[in-house]
Amino acid sequence: MPTSTVAAPSTGAPADGRPAEIVLAAVGVTLRYGSVTALDDVSFTVRAGEVVALVGPNGAGKTSLFNCVSAFSRPGAGTLTFGDLDLTRATKHAVARAGIGRTFQNLSLFPGSTVMENVLVGRHSRMRASLPANLGLWRRSRREDVAHREAVAEVLDLLGLLDLRDTEVGGLPYGTRKRVELARALALEPTLLLLDEPVAGMNPSETAELTEIIRTVRDQRDLAVLVVEHDMAMVMEVADQITVLDFGQVIAQGTPSVIRNDERVREAYLGNSLARDETDTPPDTGPAPTADAAARRTEEA
């Protein structure tokens, strides 16, 4: 079987034909947890207005990479830059203030608080009034509070959540709560949006709705989006470029059509079930994974 080659990082294609500005650049990123290598020499770019998907089997290193971008983990080697900001040295607060918003695999909301209150949390890096001003309800603090609530209302309206702003999050359906978490990330006014399995656990209609929302948000707010997702139908529909990871290494990069037809990707991820459908015979799965390989499969941070 021929070995697939890793395509060059995405180049973007704005209307004037020039490559779009690089928003996020990863070069040779390596992350180890003891003897386990979660990321091994990973390189890719995300350009302005582009949706880039990270895909691969469980434990391939996708969330580990997200954690490096958002300063939850520190790579041991390589560079990771967001504009002029070195993400390998930045604090979490600096990452948020610079304009990187993130959602998580598991919902991280306050169920006893309203939709408005949950999404206002995403404005924390934009707030300027001091604690004494907030406690004293000084005029400047009140003006700022009104401005933040107006910004949140705009986001809620964009995501179809405005009528639910005074509803407690804990009583909402799962798919709606996923939109609330997206709204909180957007309230930060990000330049780069990280979406970690945004449609996980959703039914087909909820998935289609959120896919359309992601496209709308990208277009209306001119965002760069980096998304991790296992729903490959959704990925093929929404992504401009796809980077495929396996055992912490990049095995392919390219457009959805390139990735769909890449033999190594089909074998590692899209693969064995697709092969069975086409041949009606069980594929040769090769030798059993080594102990280190099996450990890496469970190391997704």
N, C-alpha and C positions, 0 to 999 in steps of 0.2 A: 504494500500500500504506500503510495507516495506520501512524503511528509509535507504538511502544509507550511507555508512560510508566514511569518508575522508581518502584516502590512505596516506601512509607515503610519505614524500618528495622524489623526484627522486633520484636515486642512481647511475645513469650512468653505463656504461659497456664498458670500453676500451678493447682492444684486449687481454691484459693479465689477464682479469677477475677482476682486482681491480677497486673499484669505482674511477671515475675521480675526480679531485680536485674541490672543491666547489669554484665557482667564486663569486656568489652573494648569500647571506643568509638573508632572512627576517624572523624575529621571533616576533610574537605578535604585528605586526604593526597596530596601531590605529590612525586614522586621523578624526578630527571633524571640521566642519565649523559651529560654533555656536551650535545650538541644533541638527544639522544634522550630523550623523555619516557616513562618506564616506567610511572608512575602519575600520573593527572591528576584531581585533586579527588575522591578516592575517600572515600566515607562509608558506614559500616555499623556495626551493633552485634552483639555476641554476648552472650546472657543466660545466667544460671545454668541448668544442666541442659539446654541447647539445643545441637543440632548444626547448625552453619551451614556450608554448602559454598560454596567459591569455585570457579567453573567458567569456562571460556572457552577459545578457541583457544590453541595454543602461542604464547608471546610476549605474551599478553594482560596480564601483570603479576602473576600469581598468586603465584609464588615471590618476586618482588620485594616483594610485600606481606608475605609471611611473614618475609622478611629484615628488614623494618622492625619488625615486632612483636617479633622476637627479638634486636634490636639489632645485626644484622649489617650493616644499612644505615641511613643517617640521612635521613629525608625532608627536602626543602628547604622545605616549607610544610605547614601543617595540624597537627592534634593527634592523638595516639595515646595513649590512657590505659588502664591496667589497674588498676582501683581508684583509689588515690591516686598510683600510680606513673606518671610521664611517660616513656613508652617512647622518645620522641625524644631523651632525654638519658641514659637509663639504660645501665649497662654490661651486658655479656652475663651476668656473674656475678649482678648485681642482678636481672636478669630471671628467671634460674633460681631464685634464692632467693625471689623474690616468688611463685613458683608457676606458671611457664609451662614446660611440657615440650614437646619437639618431636622428631618423626622427620623423616628426610630422604628425598629422591627416591632417592638412591643409598645403599645400606647403608654405615653408618659404624661397623662393628664391628671387634673384634680377633679375627681368625680363629684365632689360636693359643691364645686364652684360653677358659676354660669359659663356659657360659651364666651361671653364678652370678657369675663375675668380670666379665663384660661388663655385667650388669645392676647390679652394685654401683657401677659408674662413675656411674650415675644418682643415687646417694646423696651425691655429693660435696658438694653445697650444704647437706646436712643433717649433715655430719660436724663434730664440735667438738673432738675430741682433737688436741693439737698434734703436730708432727712428732717432737719428742723423746719424747713419750709413746708414739707409734706404734712408734718404733724400739726403745724400751726395753720394750715390751709391758707397760706399767704396768697395774695393775688396772682403772683407769677406762677405759683404751683398750681392754682386752679386753672389758669390759662393753659398750662402745659397738659394737665389732665384732660381738658376738653379736646385739645389737639390730638392727643394719643387715642382717645376714644373715637374721634372722627376718622383717624387713619385705620383703626381696627374695623370700624363699620364699613369702610370702603372695601377692605379685604373680605369681610363676611358677605357683602353683597356680591362680590365677584364669584364666591364659592357657593352661593345660594344658601347662606346660613343666617342672613340678617334677621329673619323672622324668629330665629331661635336664640337670639343674643342673650335673653334673660332666662333661658332654660338651663337647668343643671345638667352638666355633661353626663353624669352617671345614668341618667334615664334615657339617653339617646341610643339608637341602634348603632351597631358596630361600624357600619360603613359611614355613617354620619360623624361618628367620633374620629374616624380616620381623616375626614375632611377638616375637622376642628384642629387636629394636629398639624395638618398642612397649612391651615390659616395662621396658626401660631408661628410657624417657620417663615411665612410670607410677611407677617407683621414686622419682622426685623428689617424689612426692605433689603433683601439680599441681592447681591450680584450673582452669586453661585448658590444654587439650591441642591442639597443632598437629600435624596429620597431613598430610604432603606426599606425595601419591599413594600411599596405604597399600596398595592392591591392584595396583599396576603390576607387570606380569610374572607375575601369579598366574593359575592356571587357574580355571575356574568354581567348582569345589568349594572351593578355597582362598579364593576371593573371598567365597563365601557364608559360610564359616566365620569369616573375619575381620570381615565385616559384622556378624554376630551378636555377636562379641566386642566390637566397638566399642559396640554398643547395651548390652550387659551391663555394660561398664566405665562407661559414662555413667550408667546407672541405679544401680549399686551404689556408685559413688564420687561421685555427684552432680557430675559434671564438666560444664564447658562445653567444646565441641569445635569447632574450626575446621579444616575439611578441604579440601584441594585434591585433585581427582580427575577423571580423564577418563572413567572408567567411569560413564556416566550412569545405567545401570540401578541400580548400587550407590548413587549419589547420590540418586536418586529414592526409594530404599527407606529410606535412613538419615537423610536431612536433614530438619530441621524448617523451615529457611529456606535459600534459595539466593540468592547474589549473583553476577551474571554480569558478567564483565569482557570488554572488547574494546578493543584498542589502549590499554590502561591506564585506560579509563573504565568506570564502572558503566553498563550499558545496561538492566538490569532487576534487581529484587529481589522476592522473594515466596516463597510456599510452592511445593513441587514441582508441584502442579497448575497454579498460575499460570504458572510458568516453562515448563512443558511446552507450554502453549498460547500463549505469547507469540510473535508473528510476528517481531519483531526478533531474538529469541534463536534461533528456528528458522533465520533467514537467516544469522546470524553464526556459529552454532556447531552447533546440532542439525540444521541447516538444509538445505543443498543436497541431501544424499543423501536426506533425508526428502521434500523436494519432488519429487525424481525418482521416488521410489517411488509418490507419490500422483498424479503427472501423466503419467508415462511420457515426458516431454519434458524436455530439458535446460533448467535454469533460466537466466535472464539473470544472469550473474555480475557485470555492471556493468563499469566501467572498471578498468583495471589499477591496483594500488596505487601510491601515490607512493613515491619513494625513502625518505622519512622513515617512511612506514607500513611498508615492507618491513624497514627497520632495526629498528623497534620489535618486529616479529614475532620477531626473533632475539635480543632483548635480555633475555629471561627470565633473571634472575640465578641 
